[in-house]
Amino acid sequence: METFRIRFINRITDETIRIGYTAILENNQSPTIYEGEQVFYRSFLNPDLLITGEAALSSIENIFSAIPKEYILKQVAFEDSHNFDLLRVPSKELFSNYMIKHKLLNRVRYHRNKEDKPVIDTNLITELRLG
């Protein structure tokens, strides 16, 4: 089992919202194992997908489907949005519920609580980007 992390970077313009993401193994070499980008055109956008952060979660699921099953997600770093009316980071609760609902527990770090319910241990970090 190897762990990896994902970093999301977004760019909002008058016409588009771009969400880029990179997955990197957490080992001595830290190679990039996946890169992707989604471009949403604001005039044709269903805003709920970006306001809830579900677009990022579906991107994570796409990454899971493209990389070996033994890679476990240790951390996700989200760049904080400069416009919360258009784009937000998914909550830890939404992330956990998405992983459970989509049967992705085997791809994230987790443990079970006293009631035998899964508790996701994958770290979610929000980074503030200046400039």
N, C-alpha and C positions, 0 to 999 in steps of 0.2 A: 504494500500500500504506500503510495506517495501522495503528498498533499500539494495543493496548488492554491493560488489566489487569483482573484479577478479584480481588475481596476476599470471603473467606468469614468469616461470623460465626456462632457456634453458641451455643445456649442449651439447657442440660440441666435438666429438672425431674424430679420424681418420676414423672410420667406420660409425658412426651414428650422427644424430642431434636429440636430445630429447627436446621436448617442454612440460613442465608440467604446469598445471594450477589448481588453487584452487579458489573457490567462497565462500565468507564469508558474512553472514548477518551483517548489520551495526546496531546492537542493543547492549544492555548491556552485553549480553552473547557472542556475535560474533561467533556463531557456524558455522562450516564448513558445507556447503550445497551441495558441489559438488567438486570432485577431478578427474582429468584426466591427461592423458599423451599421446602424439603421438611420435612415433619413426620413423624416416626417415632414410633409409639406403642410404648413400651417393652415392654408385655405381649404384643405381637404381632410383635416384631422379630426378624429374622435378624441377629444381631450381627456376623457376618463382613463385611457390607457397610460398616459404620461403623468397625470395628476396623482394617480394611485401608486405609480411605480411598477405597475404590472408589466410594462414593456421591458424593463430590466430583468424581471423574473423570467419572462419567456426567453430572453437572450441567454440567461444562465442555463435554462433547460436545453437550448440549442447547443451550447458548449458541451454539456453533459453527453448529448447524443453523438458528438463528433470526436470525443477523446476517449481513451481507454477507461473501462469501468473501474479499474483499481485506483484511479486518481480521485482523491477525496478533497472537497472544497473546504479549506481552512479559514479563508478570509475573503470578504468582498469590501472593496473600498469604492465608495460613491463620491463623485465630485458634487458638492452642494450646488444647487441651482441658483442662478441669479434672478430667476423669475418663477416664484412659487405658484403663480397663476397658470403656468404652462407645464412645469416639470417639477416633480418631487421625488425624493428618495423613498423607496418602500420601507414601511415600518418592520420592525423585527417580528411582530405578530403576523403581518401579511406574509413575510418571507417564510416563517415557520409553517403557517397554514398551507401555503402554496407547495412547499416541499412535501408535506404529508399528503395533501390532496392528490398531488401528481405522482405519488409513490416514488419519491426521489430520496428517501432517507438513506439509502445505501450510498449516496453520492456526497453527503454532508457529514460533519462531525455532530454526533448527538449522544445522549444517554437517556435512560428511562427514569422517571421519578417514582415515588413510592406507590403511586396508583398505576404504574406500568405504562404511563403515557410518555411519548417521546418529547424530549426537550432538546432543541437544536443548539449546538455549541459553536457552530460556525460564527465567526466574528463579523459583524457589520460595522463599518467605519464610514463616517461622513467627513470628507476633507473639504476644507474651505480653500478655494483657489483665489488668490489675489491677482488683480490685473486683467 
